[in-house]
Amino acid sequence: VAALQEEKNSLMSENEIMNDRLEQLDDSLDDPNTVVAKKYFSAQLQLEQLQEENFRLEAAKDDYRVHCEDLEKQLIELQHRNNELTSLAEESR
């Protein structure tokens, strides 16, 4: 029982230390002048920029996909037209 009480006290003490460290980290994020806060806000800004860039690239990809589909349709139409003109040219010869 004494060993368990000692272990419990040790764990409670460690828990308090961890909670204090967590509170300090939370406080350092609230203060915009700390290195941690600057890095956090910088990373957050970079994340937002990358998300915007990703959205822009996804939209461009969709636009290019539609354009590519249009070009494929035009290619098929031109191939059919070319075949028709080739057969007409052969007939006229």
C-alpha positions in Angstrom: 0.0 0.0 0.0 2.8 2.4 0.9 4.5 1.7 -2.5 1.3 2.4 -4.3 0.8 5.6 -2.3 4.3 6.7 -3.2 3.8 5.9 -6.9 0.5 7.8 -6.8 2.2 10.8 -5.2 4.9 10.6 -7.8 2.4 10.4 -10.7 0.4 13.3 -9.2 3.6 15.4 -9.0 4.5 14.5 -12.6 1.0 15.4 -13.7 1.2 18.8 -12.0 4.6 19.4 -13.8 3.1 18.4 -17.1 0.1 20.6 -16.6 2.3 23.6 -15.7 4.3 23.0 -18.9 1.2 22.8 -20.9 -0.1 26.0 -19.4 3.3 27.7 -20.2 3.0 26.6 -23.8 -0.6 27.9 -24.0 0.6 31.2 -22.5 3.5 31.4 -24.9 1.1 31.0 -27.9 -1.0 33.9 -26.5 1.9 36.2 -26.4 2.8 37.1 -30.0 6.3 38.2 -29.1 7.6 34.7 -28.1 9.5 32.5 -30.5 7.0 29.7 -30.2 4.1 32.0 -31.0 6.0 33.5 -34.0 6.8 30.1 -35.4 3.2 29.0 -34.8 1.7 32.0 -36.5 4.2 31.7 -39.3 3.3 28.1 -39.8 -0.4 28.9 -39.7 0.1 31.6 -42.3 2.1 29.3 -44.5 -0.6 26.6 -44.1 -3.3 29.1 -45.2 -1.2 30.2 -48.2 -0.7 26.6 -49.2 -4.4 25.8 -48.9 -5.2 28.8 -51.1 -2.5 27.7 -53.6 -3.9 24.2 -53.6 -7.4 25.5 -54.2 -6.2 27.6 -57.1 -4.3 24.7 -58.6 -7.3 22.4 -58.3 -9.5 25.0 -60.1 -6.9 25.3 -62.8 -6.7 21.5 -63.1 -10.4 21.4 -63.6 -10.3 24.1 -66.2 -7.5 22.3 -68.1 -9.5 19.0 -67.9 -12.5 20.7 -69.5 -10.3 22.3 -72.1 -8.6 19.0 -72.9 -12.0 17.3 -73.3 -13.1 20.1 -75.8 -9.8 19.6 -77.7 -10.4 15.9 -77.9 -13.9 16.4 -79.3 -12.5 18.8 -81.9 -9.8 16.3 -82.8 -12.4 13.6 -83.4 -14.5 15.9 -85.5 -11.4 17.0 -87.5 -10.4 13.4 -88.0 -13.9 12.6 -89.4 -13.8 15.7 -91.6 -10.3 14.7 -92.8 -11.6 11.2 -93.7 -14.5 12.7 -95.6 -12.3 15.1 -97.5 -9.8 12.3 -98.3 -12.5 10.1 -99.7 -14.0 13.0 -101.7 -10.5 13.7 -103.1 -10.1 10.1 -104.1 -13.5 10.1 -105.8 -12.6 13.2 -107.7 -9.4 11.7 -108.9 
